[in-house]
């Protein structure tokens, strides 16, 4: 008997994908090293990938898309237990954080649960507590290894999120008993969105107003126990689940209210502000540094953006190479959808931006780590000059982490949905991975600093830096040193954009940021220094500054990269695609500020299409260079073998029991289909026969 599949020639997407993979003209291993920053970094990532993928408890596959909220939470709890063992085994947090970054690609709710404990709760203790306090909570009590203490982060309240200084939970010091009483004065002060609070955490780093002798000393931090050894709530602590969310069902977000909860004075984190033996509050101006350690969350979200974008641009491009629709006139075989210019315009800039984020994430992570190390050393040594230098670096990190966190998380949200749309109807399936990923991702645009707030803050710093340079001659430093070129690019004379000179791309981005900042300063002078009236300009400046940051450091790295086959050539092409597509995206700003003219914009758009043709043969290799196995892809549309339809159909059949064609609710449809006619249901009350009788 001849089977149908042997008689008919069906689609063979894998053939197209493998043909392009085999034609890759560069070493993807060396490209991976470029993306990861170093050979050592690339080797470590591959090692961590293998460990994560081979661990049966950390398994994440197609079943993930059909789980209920309760199932997600149970599985997540089990995985947390496994990750806790890795912390003990690895012996250092660097290795563990790499695992976390990788797990965030496929299971972000898990990494959030652990990240809240390590990067918020413990980071808060490390950043605002004394060495003795950190040693006690992290090592003696075991919080560092998720043993005995599991913490949540109690900053956000129902009525206040971004405005931390206005938080209303109170921490009242009692001199007679040398303790502190924590209270929630009203519903608006209820701690809200607290990840891990609903069921998991037994301690919380609480942000509350320190009150001593009726005087309000502002918001400080306190470690407050929530549950006892049996995991029951302690007296005075009320906690509940906040309910359904868009995504990340594995996180038990909760609300907390405190009613006369008493903690020892020593539970107040006292690196900067403390209450001495005479009950006097010592509150030095350096207390602002306490927020420095918390920037780690924003910095890590730039890396999350890079990793998540790697995953979904890979899925969309593999699908686009394998998928065929419509044949050209005179040809029997349909065209690969990736060969349509519109599809290239939709996806290739996303690939280029993903490469750009690899540069941005590596640079900001490195700068943040070095700055914290310098700051910690200066504080310990009480070296005021070194402290001042570290504070200036910290301000730079604050500005650029705000620019990059907001810009990159916004971009990744857009990338996920654009890639979903680029996969047509199949992209709407849960098994494509796009739907859950989008719902899980978009909270990144809100937490750890709302993106619009962060962008306006970053924009303000940039404008103020230029103001100080213009008014006082204070030379900008660090990554804002380009503002010192303001006198050279002022006015509205267009710059020359030379496609053969990569540095000219950096030049035009410097010019547009400077001119927008100059214009904002002029508007401030006209509107009575009302910064809110230039908030849109501040957001725009932040976005363009993020692009400038990534272009600048990408070019620096490219120029230092030795010639090695075609790697450098393709990286320069991607660099140009990223820069020019950003000009196209923000064309209004470039034209309005006179940085380029209409003719240049048309040339940019035309050159982009040429660059798309140039990079087109290499997109499978450029995504293979991310080194993601099917474990990390977890999408029926994007597995490595390229057999899209077989993979996708196999998942659908595996996850859905089709052994019974009759649904449990079939009786509802049967009742509709078998219902009597309208005349019968009306008991013939309006039939012609009845009406005739009534008319006699």
Steps between C-alpha positions, in 0.01 A plus 500: 500500500637840401468770763373843407818673615703288256278597210497874552789740538427717802682807627859448611598803710798317648658472156507878461632561850777242474606621157557845646665362812743300288580812298600705807826674411629580849587319822192518722712405802711813457187708446367361827818614674442852366144498632603379846788744535789255536605139443477436872151649516383295202640180650331570834165565332517172306590316821206651685268429207592133512451475876159665484382296202603166648337559838166310498351720774571820305336353191281743307323369190170521313305397813587845637242658268205297632560527876252655740606772745514246783718267292736783405548591865561142611753436223669834569535417870662168411744676267589757767601213725728366228654839426574547870723192482688650206585809707663275760672292234633786287640683799464842337214710374659581162456147373153481648397831343598365158264208561231747601550707186467189287195367684331838454489427127253214542369532857503866608258444786752266663790742470281783629411299810867433575611844384267674743672316783860539382505820296246701699460367853865404552632785284302739718664358813841514333447854373346657810610268780826481690750221440382336821136517391574355158714224648223410744215485249694364203740256663402421859130476423563353153312743274783492246423131443121535530514316830295600806439850358310563177440869441278734305542869421249734660536830321193555280173607663146522371517879468871546421744324271743726317496767771693305763553806718122523551449146632273500806565183701635612838781371720471668840793471740417449870777623727373326809515152344768562234284352227313608188128468425398449136152617396290535187308823574235462226413295193715717272807396699432129448808337352392386153637281220747349746641196321525195724289653776177308442635156588879473495697768683551490874684835518465833324730799448245770576531860387337716767518849648719514810320693774690596816349733760238599247758606243489344154849407377382377163494155344746245640523121474418233758505120506157386617418131568170392342460133588609264778683166471174328406458760225195649671452877498632679805266713716428838346592390148216471248582364154297404196541410133434792263332268252508452124770676294586524130785251540763344727245287681781319677565810713290529815462879503332614818388792713621561856355706785678547833318571826731579793766255387797535738857437381832552684683826434779288349266397215528852360764487224767739618789539256421869459215601733488358853373566851786526747514393865362839607194452277627767261443451127822528300393572142799591276446641149665190354180308568413559133763238416274234647313487170816420305486126565142490376605612152603139442141412415489757221839395370402132488185589307715630214655153483153344527396711201796375299443134589125506442542679168757239395241229553211656313686648204646150451151346491365760258796484262516119491128494429538765230771300325298177511157646421399543135202696366409599143699412192650756267366507148634210299631308801347193663663530841365758741725772637660493843326777691836631618575600141220756495651848560226592747577195714867593500416856603293365788754249634856594404511820711380287793793263449742793480357655816539168682869504410517862621352399835775242547743793496286718725431231759864392528622859537245611761543178703877546506477869592248431776711225658814715493317801644352304791842353576658847499221647712510220756877534536477877539229478767695239696818709483311826555696637202302814413673564167451143385144518628437812293639333187287192564189713550560669163535158338184388677311798355622395156377144565168634626453704182597229255332214685180709488546570126579140416249331730211705363607493136597132490195366686271709278681367195477136610125532556469634146730229364301215652175623349648592161659154481164347594328688220778404259414134567142554387219295653740242643660774708172533689528143629619468859747238379683765296608648834414858405177540695624394841829677444328830422271476802796409719725767350304826502521541878868574436385834360350587839687348792847601620405848385216582262653550157359846443616615843847355446525654155396844625755471783777405259400776260511751783852393601621542141343846468633611839849379410492717188359793701793483744745486211346802329455706817805407707735333256480173696634246253275193455666169581454132439248399237358853499831657398366543145285786634822700505471520120186714529663810351603305191156363410268780611263659251315301239760434233471140373790265563652282232397137538765292326387138460863393454604663826344324804602779738270742315207305646626575850546864401138551394367337818721723713371800307132413536531443877689828540257703290196354674662582834582855391141545386373366832716749691351781292147375572576491873607863486172588329263297722629599843721192542205258496662164429166325458429705188804349330436141616441376141837644396668336799363157403614551141848608612524190720410266214746662260770505767454125552549446127808724507644305795465169317633637170799661669609189687419273206731705277775502763478123525484454123811709445684284754380174342761332276415402145380140510318373196171676443408561864607864509337568165162368616527685830560827318193428286289437810647813661390704199154340493451581867614860472317580178179328610507713815534812286204381294302429818575843649501685169279774643763596758791488255313715248358743756844562649656537156748218561412350162287629213227335292747386236716331764196327650403358161859383454487333845182313410638389163832389648320297765333292230844434346636395839207261545598325177859485619419339835219277368711185426648500849203524734490131595867511595454828686223349713677164542783705653275559802558131577148431623400136512136397459466509880545878494301554179198297625290582195348268245580761235869545573674174583850445361408220257275740308219248453243762599173329410590157638634650824200726548241232418677254730473739795133571429418127495708426809346778708138450397312173547313433177393147590149628570342717235198577715554786743383494864276794416364334186146493642488880473557485125273200459219693667547787255512275195204283607270776614147508362393753242385841619139407428519190715679685783220759497250215533348595165367818663579710192434239233282586201242252622483662844483852364221402262295365788554818696383716213167318451 
